[in-house]
Every structure is written in structure tokens, then in C-alpha cells.
Amino acid sequence: MEPKSHQPGFWKPAHSPWLVAFSVLLTTFMQVLDTSVANVSLPHIAGGLSASTHEVSWVLTSYLVSGAIMLAASSWLSVFVGRKRYMAICVITFTGASMLCGMAQTLPQLILARILQGIGGGGLQPLSQAILLESFPQEKRGQAMAAYGMGIIVAPIIGPLLGGWITDNYSWRWIFYINVPIGVLGLVLQNMFLEDPPYLKRDRSAKIDYFGLALMVIGLGAFQLVIDKGQEVDWFADNWIRLGTFIFTLAFPLFAWWELRRKSPFMNLRLLKSRNLTIGTSLMAVQGAVMMGSTAILPIFMQQLLGYPAFQSGMSMMPRGIGSMAAMMMISALVSKFGNRIMIAVGFLGLAITMIIFSGLNLNIAQSTIILPLFFNGLMIGFTFVPLTTLTMANMRQADIQQASGIFSLLRNIGASVGISLMFTMQARMAQVHQSALASNINSYSPQFQVWAAQVQSLLQNPLAAYGLAYRSVVRQAVLLSFMDCFRWLAYTAIISMPLIAFFKGSRHIKSQHEMSLME
């Protein structure tokens, strides 16, 4: 047996784990912030680049999908070029792409820059999570994940506030330009404090699984194309949508088969034999869909129907961030008292309840009406993240943590992308359905409409004014009902996923760090 100090399970960084944590969390916070900072700016981006709100949703989803692809390849790349060096490459790419996003003059240019930004930022999440989990001993991993959660959970919620303020006071382009100084500072700090663990030796002879990577890129690309463009082209009435559906239904099973039969896959799907990893990644995908789906449509609801400017809609989202930060400060004590599984269940139930509350919104609400539900929603998001991450990674060997983190983050990004796309699609489709149903009641044979139309005509001295006002009211009510449907379906999604929590292995079945190190 190796001396204790040389076992992978007992490796410690040369610098304080908290210095390491700050250096990686700075750039991770910046990267995650960009998943939501553009939310409240979408109408302004659409106007500036002559695009519709639905078309400009690609600004969000293209970033998530390209990032998801790099999540999967991050483990191999960190071995091939060295983790510290790969971290630097990611930060440089992300920072440079942020500059290109701000300079974009057309929607395709912005989407391409966002794809490049996702390629640079995709590796930051699993790298940061793996570095934190490896730098802290197992008994302090809860604290490490609470710090990590401050970036992962709070950043997407602060994003709308920051994006709204910048958009109203300067230009939407500055939501990307502000990444440049942060990226440079993070790069300097990481160069000072990061180091590669001895069991992650750089291996230039490592061969990438090109076929597996191609299958994943093609499958994810086709899948995103289908859920993003389906609404615009009437789904399966379009040949490209049918072809895309065929491609991703073929590519995903083939990808899984190919990766499982390889000795050195770039995504080690064998790790999913761990029950906790499988359940945890599934629940994280659901959490990502609920969190990012609601974060994407709430600012649109406030701006389109309530008439809020970008900053006011971002400000309305702030209680959500405060709730998440409050959860991060108390979660360690709550987990110690009640256990991880109970806290996850409470969190998912709370998410469902807040989505039900949002589904009851109307056009006459005051801004203060949604402050408490948003705070509670942020609190519940925080309650799920830390215990969910801790239980998911509990049985992972230290050398497998980065691969497991890549799978975990990949599913979170895919869930978030699917949630955003489906919410925009459902909102557009259900608005049409409700408009058709409501308009059927507007006709000259309806006694109620005749009375109302007579009053309007007597006031405006225009026989056609009643029909114009009625149509405007129908459209607003139909759009409102479509947003209510979106929130209601997010609530159902959270509730349906809750039985999975019961299948987590509890803490008494989790091996200690010493036991895992002896197995390596």
C-alpha cells in the first residue's frame, strides 16, 4: 500500500482551499451569470437586431447547448492539456467570445459568438466543481458545495437584475463587455493558486473519442433544433423537423452503446451504475428546467403584459436571489438536522408550490405581490442544490469526480435548455389556443357583447371601436393564460419527479473518504 500522503484520497492543494475556491468561483460565477443575464434584455436585443422574441431565444439556448457539449469533453481535455492549462484556455475563450457578443451586428453573428462563448464556458462548471470537491476533505464538502451553489444558483437570479440595469442605462451590449475585466482577474488568480493533482497527470498520448463526440454533437444539435424551431414551422409538418427527430432518436442510443463498449470513453457512462449519480443527474435536469424555464419567461411576462422596463423586471426578480443566498447560509445546519433527502424533497415541493402561485398571476397585480413567492422560490432552489450535489457525488472516488461532475453539469444544462425552449414554445402555442377560444365569444349575437359594444360606441362615437378594443383585450388575456399554463406545467414537472428522491442511498450507506481511497 502507498504511503498515506501519496494516496489520491489524501491529496491536498498547496494553497488554502478557500483561495482556490475564490479563484475558480469568480470565473464560474461570470460564466453562469451569462445563462440569465440576457433574459430581460431579449426584447431590446430583438429590436436592435431586427428579430422576433422567439427567434432571439436562440441567444439563450445556443449558449447552453454548446456549453453542454464541452461539459462532456472537459474531463478528457483536462487530461490531454493539463487541468490548470485547460482552465486558462476556457477563461480566455469565454472572455474573448464575450467581446464578440457585444460587437455583433446581426442575430446570426450574436448566435455564433454565443456558441463560442458556450464552448469556452462549458468546461468551467465541471472543472470548478471537481476542483472544489478535491480541494476540501469529505467532511467539509457541504461547505464547498454551499460556496459553489452561491455561484451556480445565485448568478442566474442576479443576472436579470444586472442585465436590466445595464440595458436601461447603457446598452444590451455591455452585458457581455463586463465579462472582460472579470475574466482577466480570474485568469491571474487561477495562475497563482491552481495546481494539477498528482493523479491527473498530463497525457499527450490520450486519444479523443471522435466518433462518440460527433454522435453527441449531432444528437444534441438535432434535438435543440427540433424543440427551438418546431413551433415556428408547425412541428412535424416540416421536413427538417422530421429529419431532426429521426437523427436525435438514432444518435442518442448509438452514443450510449458506443461509449459503454469503449475502454477509454470521453464520457464515462459506466459511472451511472452508481444509483446516486443516476438519480441525482435526473433530478438536477428537472431542477434546471424548472429554474431556468421560469427565469426565462418571468421577465418577458413583466415587460410584455405589465409594461415594466428592463431594470424594473430585473429588480422584481431580486427577491429570488436573496432567497437563494439565505438558503446557502442555513443549508448546512438544516442538512445536519434533517438529512439530505428530506431537504431535497422539501425543496422540490416548495418549487412546485411557487410555480402554482405564479400560475395565478393576473394583469392587475402590484410589483409587491410577487416578492414573497419569488423569495420562497429562491429559498427552495437553494434547499435542493447543496444536498442534491452532496448525495450525488457521495460515492464517487476522488479520481472519478471530474467525470461525474461533467455528467452532472451536462444534464443540468440540457435540462435548462429544454426548459427554456419548451416554455417559449408552449407560451406561443397556448396563446394561439386561448385566443381562438376567447375570440369565439366575441360576436354580434352575444347579449353580453351587444351591451358592452353599445357602451363603447356611445363613448367613442365609433362603431368599430368596440371590436378593436375587444380584440386587444382578447390578445392580452390569451397571452396571460398562456403564461399561467407554463407555470402550471413547471409545477407538475417538479411534483412528478419527487418519487425519485426515495431511491437515493442514505448517508449510512455512503463510504467514507478513507474507504474510497483504499479502493483506488
Secondary structure per residue as TSV (DSSP state, phi and psi in degrees):
chain	resnum	aa	ss	phi	psi
A	1	M	-	360.0	141.8
A	2	E	-	-68.6	154.8
A	3	P	-	-56.8	149.0
A	4	K	G	-54.8	-40.1
A	5	S	G	-71.2	-15.0
A	6	H	G	-101.1	-2.1
A	7	Q	S	-74.8	140.8
A	8	P	G	-55.4	-36.0
A	9	G	G	-66.0	-16.9
A	10	F	G	-109.6	8.9
A	11	W	-	-67.6	139.2
A	12	K	-	-130.5	143.3
A	13	P	-	-69.1	157.4
A	14	A	S	-70.1	-32.7
A	15	H	S	-98.9	168.4
A	16	S	-	-57.3	134.6
A	17	P	H	-56.3	-29.1
A	18	W	H	-74.9	-30.0
A	19	L	H	-68.3	-40.9
A	20	V	H	-61.3	-44.3
A	21	A	H	-61.3	-45.2
A	22	F	H	-63.1	-41.4
A	23	S	H	-65.1	-37.3
A	24	V	H	-85.3	-32.1
A	25	L	H	-71.2	-26.3
A	26	L	H	-60.5	-48.9
A	27	T	H	-77.2	-31.1
A	28	T	H	-65.8	-42.2
A	29	F	H	-59.3	-43.8
A	30	M	H	-61.0	-43.4
A	31	Q	H	-68.1	-45.1
A	32	V	H	-69.2	-32.3
A	33	L	H	-56.4	-34.8
A	34	D	T	-74.5	-5.9
A	35	T	T	-76.3	-18.1
A	36	S	T	-133.1	-12.3
A	37	V	T	-63.0	-25.2
A	38	A	T	-86.2	-6.3
A	39	N	T	-56.7	-54.3
A	40	V	T	-74.8	-12.2
A	41	S	T	-93.1	-3.8
A	42	L	H	-55.8	-46.2
A	43	P	H	-60.4	-36.6
A	44	H	H	-71.1	-40.5
A	45	I	H	-63.3	-43.2
A	46	A	H	-60.4	-43.8
A	47	G	H	-67.0	-40.1
A	48	G	H	-69.6	-28.0
A	49	L	T	-110.8	11.2
A	50	S	T	56.9	54.6
A	51	A	-	-133.6	162.0
A	52	S	-	-82.9	163.8
A	53	T	T	-62.6	-37.6
A	54	H	T	-68.1	-39.8
A	55	E	G	-65.5	-38.7
A	56	V	G	-75.2	-7.9
A	57	S	G	-62.9	-19.0
A	58	W	H	-63.1	-22.9
A	59	V	H	-60.8	-33.9
A	60	L	H	-82.9	-50.0
A	61	T	H	-74.2	-33.4
A	62	S	H	-63.6	-36.1
A	63	Y	H	-66.1	-43.4
A	64	L	H	-67.3	-40.9
A	65	V	H	-70.0	-45.9
A	66	S	H	-63.7	-35.6
A	67	G	H	-65.7	-38.4
A	68	A	H	-62.9	-38.8
A	69	I	H	-63.4	-42.9
A	70	M	H	-71.4	-26.0
A	71	L	H	-57.2	-41.5
A	72	A	H	-69.7	-35.2
A	73	A	H	-89.5	-4.4
A	74	S	H	-64.8	-36.6
A	75	S	H	-63.7	-46.6
A	76	W	H	-64.9	-43.2
A	77	L	H	-63.7	-36.0
A	78	S	H	-68.3	-29.4
A	79	V	H	-76.6	-38.6
A	80	F	H	-70.6	-44.5
A	81	V	H	-106.5	-5.2
A	82	G	-	93.7	135.4
A	83	R	H	-65.5	-43.7
A	84	K	H	-62.0	-42.4
A	85	R	H	-67.6	-40.0
A	86	Y	H	-65.5	-37.2
A	87	M	H	-59.8	-43.1
A	88	A	H	-64.7	-40.9
A	89	I	H	-61.5	-42.5
A	90	C	H	-61.7	-45.4
A	91	V	H	-64.9	-42.7
A	92	I	H	-63.8	-44.8
A	93	T	H	-63.1	-44.7
A	94	F	H	-63.2	-44.0
A	95	T	H	-65.6	-43.8
A	96	G	H	-64.5	-40.8
A	97	A	H	-66.2	-32.0
A	98	S	H	-61.9	-40.1
A	99	M	H	-62.8	-40.9
A	100	L	H	-66.0	-36.4
A	101	C	H	-60.2	-44.0
A	102	G	H	-66.5	-26.6
A	103	M	H	-90.0	-6.9
A	104	A	-	-61.0	137.8
A	105	Q	-	-108.3	-14.3
A	106	T	S	-135.1	162.8
A	107	L	H	-62.8	-45.0
A	108	P	H	-58.5	-37.8
A	109	Q	H	-63.3	-42.5
A	110	L	H	-65.7	-41.4
A	111	I	H	-63.7	-42.4
A	112	L	H	-63.3	-41.0
A	113	A	H	-65.8	-36.9
A	114	R	H	-68.1	-35.6
A	115	I	H	-62.3	-45.1
A	116	L	H	-63.6	-37.7
A	117	Q	H	-63.5	-40.1
A	118	G	H	-66.2	-36.0
A	119	I	H	-62.8	-41.3
A	120	G	H	-72.5	-39.5
A	121	G	H	-84.3	-18.1
A	122	G	H	-60.6	-33.9
A	123	G	T	-80.5	-14.0
A	124	L	H	-68.8	-38.4
A	125	Q	H	-65.5	-54.5
A	126	P	H	-64.9	-35.6
A	127	L	H	-62.0	-46.8
A	128	S	H	-64.2	-44.3
A	129	Q	H	-64.3	-43.4
A	130	A	H	-64.8	-42.2
A	131	I	H	-62.0	-42.8
A	132	L	H	-66.0	-45.5
A	133	L	H	-64.5	-34.1
A	134	E	H	-80.5	-28.6
A	135	S	H	-79.4	-25.3
A	136	F	S	-105.3	142.4
A	137	P	-	-65.8	161.8
A	138	Q	G	-58.1	-36.7
A	139	E	G	-69.0	-14.2
A	140	K	G	-112.1	8.9
A	141	R	H	-67.1	-28.9
A	142	G	H	-61.5	-41.3
A	143	Q	H	-65.4	-40.4
A	144	A	H	-63.2	-42.2
A	145	M	H	-72.0	-27.4
A	146	A	H	-66.7	-41.4
A	147	A	H	-65.0	-42.5
A	148	Y	H	-63.4	-40.4
A	149	G	H	-63.6	-29.9
A	150	M	H	-59.0	-35.8
A	151	G	H	-80.0	-46.5
A	152	I	H	-70.5	-39.0
A	153	I	H	-91.1	-43.4
A	154	V	H	-76.2	-37.2
A	155	A	H	-56.6	-47.8
A	156	P	H	-64.4	-18.2
A	157	I	H	-92.2	-35.2
A	158	I	H	-71.9	-27.9
A	159	G	H	-49.9	-50.3
A	160	P	H	-59.8	-37.7
A	161	L	H	-64.3	-48.7
A	162	L	H	-65.4	-44.0
A	163	G	H	-62.7	-39.7
A	164	G	H	-66.1	-42.7
A	165	W	H	-64.6	-44.8
A	166	I	H	-65.4	-41.6
A	167	T	H	-64.9	-44.0
A	168	D	H	-71.1	-34.3
A	169	N	H	-96.9	-22.9
A	170	Y	S	-130.0	-98.4
A	171	S	-	-157.8	152.9
A	172	W	T	-59.3	-23.0
A	173	R	T	-63.8	-28.5
A	174	W	H	-74.4	-12.7
A	175	I	H	-68.7	-18.6
A	176	F	H	-97.9	-36.2
A	177	Y	H	-63.3	-31.3
A	178	I	T	-66.3	-15.4
A	179	N	H	-70.2	-23.1
A	180	V	H	-63.2	-54.7
A	181	P	H	-64.2	-34.4
A	182	I	H	-65.3	-42.4
A	183	G	H	-62.5	-40.6
A	184	V	H	-65.1	-44.1
A	185	L	H	-62.5	-44.7
A	186	G	H	-60.7	-39.3
A	187	L	H	-62.4	-41.7
A	188	V	H	-65.2	-45.9
A	189	L	H	-65.7	-40.5
A	190	Q	H	-66.6	-34.6
A	191	N	H	-63.7	-29.0
A	192	M	H	-81.8	-38.9
A	193	F	H	-110.9	-21.4
A	194	L	-	-82.3	151.9
A	195	E	-	-151.4	154.8
A	196	D	-	-86.8	129.1
A	197	P	-	-61.3	154.1
A	198	P	T	-64.4	-25.1
A	199	Y	T	-88.2	1.1
A	200	L	S	-114.0	59.6
A	201	K	-	-70.1	141.8
A	202	R	-	-66.2	132.5
A	203	D	-	-132.0	97.0
A	204	R	T	-72.5	-14.4
A	205	S	T	-84.3	-6.2
A	206	A	-	-62.2	137.4
A	207	K	-	-108.1	130.3
A	208	I	-	-79.3	146.9
A	209	D	-	-84.8	83.6
A	210	Y	H	-63.0	-40.5
A	211	F	H	-66.3	-43.4
A	212	G	H	-63.9	-41.4
A	213	L	H	-63.6	-41.4
A	214	A	H	-63.2	-41.4
A	215	L	H	-61.1	-42.0
A	216	M	H	-68.8	-42.7
A	217	V	H	-62.2	-46.1
A	218	I	H	-65.1	-44.1
A	219	G	H	-64.0	-48.0
A	220	L	H	-66.7	-40.1
A	221	G	H	-62.4	-44.6
A	222	A	H	-65.4	-40.7
A	223	F	H	-62.6	-45.0
A	224	Q	H	-66.3	-36.9
A	225	L	H	-60.5	-42.7
A	226	V	H	-64.8	-49.4
A	227	I	H	-76.1	-22.5
A	228	D	H	-85.5	-40.3
A	229	K	H	-99.4	-11.1
A	230	G	T	-57.3	-43.2
A	231	Q	T	-62.4	-37.5
A	232	E	T	-70.6	-30.1
A	233	V	T	-114.7	19.6
A	234	D	T	63.3	40.2
A	235	W	G	52.0	-122.8
A	236	F	G	-74.6	3.4
A	237	A	G	-75.3	-14.9
A	238	D	S	-99.2	136.7
A	239	N	H	-64.9	-37.3
A	240	W	H	-66.7	-35.5
A	241	I	H	-68.5	-40.0
A	242	R	H	-64.4	-41.5
A	243	L	H	-65.8	-42.8
A	244	G	H	-62.1	-39.5
A	245	T	H	-63.4	-43.0
A	246	F	H	-61.9	-41.5
A	247	I	H	-65.0	-48.0
A	248	F	H	-74.9	-29.1
A	249	T	H	-70.2	-23.1
A	250	L	H	-88.2	-39.1
A	251	A	H	-70.5	-40.2
A	252	F	H	-66.1	-49.3
A	253	P	H	-62.9	-38.3
A	254	L	H	-65.3	-37.9
A	255	F	H	-61.5	-47.2
A	256	A	H	-62.0	-44.2
A	257	W	H	-61.6	-43.3
A	258	W	H	-66.2	-44.0
A	259	E	H	-68.6	-35.7
A	260	L	H	-71.7	-22.7
A	261	R	H	-94.0	-6.7
A	262	R	-	-89.6	146.5
A	263	K	S	-74.3	-35.9
A	264	S	S	-128.3	72.1
A	265	P	-	-75.1	155.7
A	266	F	S	-78.6	-19.6
A	267	M	S	-125.0	111.7
A	268	N	-	-81.6	86.1
A	269	L	G	-69.7	-13.0
A	270	R	G	-64.3	-23.3
A	271	L	G	-63.4	-20.4
A	272	L	G	-71.6	-2.8
A	273	K	G	-64.7	-24.0
A	274	S	S	-69.3	118.2
A	275	R	H	-58.6	-42.1
A	276	N	H	-63.9	-38.2
A	277	L	H	-67.0	-42.3
A	278	T	H	-63.4	-48.0
A	279	I	H	-67.8	-41.8
A	280	G	H	-63.4	-42.6
A	281	T	H	-67.1	-35.8
A	282	S	H	-65.1	-45.6
A	283	L	H	-67.8	-34.6
A	284	M	H	-67.6	-34.3
A	285	A	H	-63.1	-41.2
A	286	V	H	-65.6	-44.7
A	287	Q	H	-61.4	-41.2
A	288	G	H	-61.7	-40.5
A	289	A	H	-66.1	-44.3
A	290	V	H	-68.2	-45.6
A	291	M	H	-66.5	-52.6
A	292	M	H	-75.5	-31.3
A	293	G	H	-62.1	-45.8
A	294	S	H	-72.1	-36.6
A	295	T	H	-63.9	-31.5
A	296	A	H	-75.1	-39.4
A	297	I	H	-93.2	-21.8
A	298	L	H	-61.1	-47.7
A	299	P	H	-62.8	-35.0
A	300	I	H	-64.8	-42.2
A	301	F	H	-58.8	-45.4
A	302	M	H	-67.2	-38.9
A	303	Q	H	-79.1	-41.1
A	304	Q	H	-77.0	-41.8
A	305	L	T	-101.1	-34.6
A	306	L	S	-96.7	-11.3
A	307	G	-	76.9	20.9
A	308	Y	-	-72.7	142.8
A	309	P	-	-71.5	170.3
A	310	A	H	-58.7	-43.9
A	311	F	H	-67.5	-39.8
A	312	Q	H	-65.2	-38.4
A	313	S	H	-67.4	-37.6
A	314	G	H	-66.6	-39.5
A	315	M	H	-62.5	-36.3
A	316	S	H	-65.3	-24.2
A	317	M	T	-83.4	-10.9
A	318	M	H	-59.9	-39.4
A	319	P	H	-56.3	-27.4
A	320	R	H	-64.4	-43.1
A	321	G	H	-66.0	-39.6
A	322	I	H	-62.8	-40.1
A	323	G	H	-62.2	-41.7
A	324	S	H	-65.4	-41.4
A	325	M	H	-65.2	-37.9
A	326	A	H	-63.7	-39.0
A	327	A	H	-64.1	-39.9
A	328	M	H	-64.7	-28.8
A	329	M	H	-79.2	-22.8
A	330	M	H	-112.5	-6.6
A	331	I	H	-66.7	-35.9
A	332	S	H	-61.0	-44.9
A	333	A	H	-66.2	-40.1
A	334	L	H	-67.4	-39.9
A	335	V	H	-65.0	-40.1
A	336	S	H	-62.1	-33.0
A	337	K	H	-86.6	-41.9
A	338	F	H	-108.5	-20.2
A	339	G	-	96.6	157.2
A	340	N	H	-64.5	-45.6
A	341	R	H	-64.8	-40.2
A	342	I	H	-64.7	-40.3
A	343	M	H	-66.8	-37.5
A	344	I	H	-64.3	-43.4
A	345	A	H	-63.0	-43.5
A	346	V	H	-60.9	-41.8
A	347	G	H	-63.1	-46.6
A	348	F	H	-68.0	-38.0
A	349	L	H	-64.6	-41.3
A	350	G	H	-63.6	-38.8
A	351	L	H	-59.8	-43.9
A	352	A	H	-63.1	-41.9
A	353	I	H	-63.3	-43.8
A	354	T	H	-66.8	-34.1
A	355	M	H	-67.2	-35.9
A	356	I	H	-64.2	-40.4
A	357	I	H	-62.6	-43.0
A	358	F	H	-63.3	-30.2
A	359	S	T	-70.9	-8.8
A	360	G	T	-101.0	10.1
A	361	L	-	-65.8	153.3
A	362	N	-	-137.4	179.0
A	363	L	T	-79.3	-4.5
A	364	N	T	-109.5	10.4
A	365	I	-	-73.0	150.1
A	366	A	-	-89.2	161.0
A	367	Q	G	-60.1	-35.3
A	368	S	G	-66.8	-19.5
A	369	T	G	-65.2	-31.0
A	370	I	G	-99.2	1.4
A	371	I	H	-65.5	-48.9
A	372	L	H	-65.6	-46.6
A	373	P	H	-60.2	-37.1
A	374	L	H	-68.1	-40.2
A	375	F	H	-61.4	-46.2
A	376	F	H	-63.0	-37.9
A	377	N	H	-62.6	-45.1
A	378	G	H	-63.6	-37.5
A	379	L	H	-61.6	-42.8
A	380	M	H	-69.5	-35.5
A	381	I	H	-61.6	-43.5
A	382	G	H	-64.7	-35.8
A	383	F	H	-66.1	-27.8
A	384	T	H	-86.7	-33.9
A	385	F	H	-67.0	-53.9
A	386	V	H	-64.4	-53.3
A	387	P	H	-64.0	-32.1
A	388	L	H	-66.2	-44.2
A	389	T	H	-66.5	-42.0
A	390	T	H	-62.7	-47.0
A	391	L	H	-67.6	-37.6
A	392	T	H	-62.5	-40.9
A	393	M	H	-95.0	1.0
A	394	A	T	-60.8	-37.4
A	395	N	T	-96.8	8.4
A	396	M	-	-81.5	135.0
A	397	R	-	-65.7	151.6
A	398	Q	G	-58.4	-37.2
A	399	A	G	-70.5	-17.8
A	400	D	G	-98.9	-4.4
A	401	I	H	-61.4	-40.9
A	402	Q	H	-65.6	-41.8
A	403	Q	H	-62.6	-44.4
A	404	A	H	-63.8	-38.7
A	405	S	H	-64.8	-35.7
A	406	G	H	-63.9	-43.9
A	407	I	H	-64.4	-43.6
A	408	F	H	-60.6	-48.6
A	409	S	H	-69.9	-34.5
A	410	L	H	-59.3	-46.8
A	411	L	H	-67.5	-33.7
A	412	R	H	-65.0	-42.9
A	413	N	H	-67.1	-41.7
A	414	I	H	-63.0	-43.8
A	415	G	H	-60.2	-43.0
A	416	A	H	-64.0	-43.7
A	417	S	H	-63.4	-44.2
A	418	V	H	-63.7	-42.0
A	419	G	H	-60.8	-44.9
A	420	I	H	-63.4	-48.1
A	421	S	H	-62.4	-45.7
A	422	L	H	-67.8	-34.4
A	423	M	H	-67.0	-43.6
A	424	F	H	-64.2	-40.4
A	425	T	H	-66.2	-47.1
A	426	M	H	-64.5	-39.0
A	427	Q	H	-62.6	-43.5
A	428	A	H	-67.4	-42.9
A	429	R	H	-69.3	-45.6
A	430	M	H	-70.1	-27.5
A	431	A	H	-62.4	-39.3
A	432	Q	H	-66.5	-42.5
A	433	V	H	-62.6	-47.9
A	434	H	H	-68.0	-36.1
A	435	Q	H	-63.1	-41.0
A	436	S	H	-63.9	-41.6
A	437	A	H	-68.3	-42.4
A	438	L	H	-70.1	-38.4
A	439	A	H	-65.3	-25.3
A	440	S	T	-65.3	-19.4
A	441	N	T	-89.9	-4.7
A	442	I	-	-98.7	96.3
A	443	N	S	-151.9	160.6
A	444	S	T	-70.5	-9.4
A	445	Y	T	-92.9	-6.5
A	446	S	-	-81.2	122.3
A	447	P	H	-59.3	-41.1
A	448	Q	H	-63.2	-42.1
A	449	F	H	-69.2	-35.7
A	450	Q	H	-61.8	-43.4
A	451	V	H	-65.1	-46.2
A	452	W	H	-64.9	-42.1
A	453	A	H	-64.2	-37.5
A	454	A	H	-64.4	-39.7
A	455	Q	H	-65.2	-43.1
A	456	V	H	-64.9	-43.7
A	457	Q	H	-64.9	-35.8
A	458	S	H	-69.5	-29.1
A	459	L	H	-81.1	-40.3
A	460	L	H	-101.8	-6.4
A	461	Q	S	54.8	36.6
A	462	N	-	-142.0	114.2
A	463	P	T	-65.5	-22.9
A	464	L	T	-92.4	-7.9
A	465	A	H	-63.5	-36.1
A	466	A	H	-61.1	-41.8
A	467	Y	H	-68.5	-37.3
A	468	G	H	-65.1	-45.2
A	469	L	H	-66.5	-37.4
A	470	A	H	-64.2	-42.5
A	471	Y	H	-63.5	-42.3
A	472	R	H	-62.2	-42.0
A	473	S	H	-65.0	-40.2
A	474	V	H	-61.8	-44.6
A	475	V	H	-61.8	-45.5
A	476	R	H	-63.8	-42.5
A	477	Q	H	-67.2	-37.7
A	478	A	H	-65.3	-42.3
A	479	V	H	-65.0	-41.3
A	480	L	H	-58.9	-47.8
A	481	L	H	-61.8	-33.6
A	482	S	H	-67.6	-38.4
A	483	F	H	-66.3	-38.8
A	484	M	H	-61.6	-40.2
A	485	D	H	-61.5	-42.4
A	486	C	H	-59.6	-48.2
A	487	F	H	-64.4	-36.3
A	488	R	H	-65.9	-40.1
A	489	W	H	-70.4	-32.6
A	490	L	H	-64.0	-38.2
A	491	A	H	-63.6	-45.5
A	492	Y	H	-60.2	-39.3
A	493	T	H	-62.0	-44.1
A	494	A	H	-63.8	-41.0
A	495	I	H	-68.2	-43.9
A	496	I	H	-62.4	-31.2
A	497	S	H	-79.7	-13.6
A	498	M	G	-62.0	-35.4
A	499	P	G	-58.1	-23.6
A	500	L	G	-61.6	-27.9
A	501	I	G	-60.1	-33.4
A	502	A	G	-65.0	-19.1
A	503	F	G	-92.1	-0.2
A	504	F	S	-64.3	142.0
A	505	K	-	-74.1	132.9
A	506	G	-	-74.8	174.1
A	507	S	G	-63.8	-27.4
A	508	R	G	-73.9	-14.7
A	509	H	G	-95.8	-0.7
A	510	I	S	-91.0	129.7
A	511	K	-	-69.7	147.5
A	512	S	-	-73.1	165.6
A	513	Q	H	-61.8	-36.5
A	514	H	H	-67.0	-41.1
A	515	E	H	-63.7	-41.1
A	516	M	H	-67.6	-36.7
A	517	S	H	-66.6	-32.8
A	518	L	H	-70.5	-26.1
A	519	M	H	-77.3	-22.1
A	520	E	-	-75.7	360.0
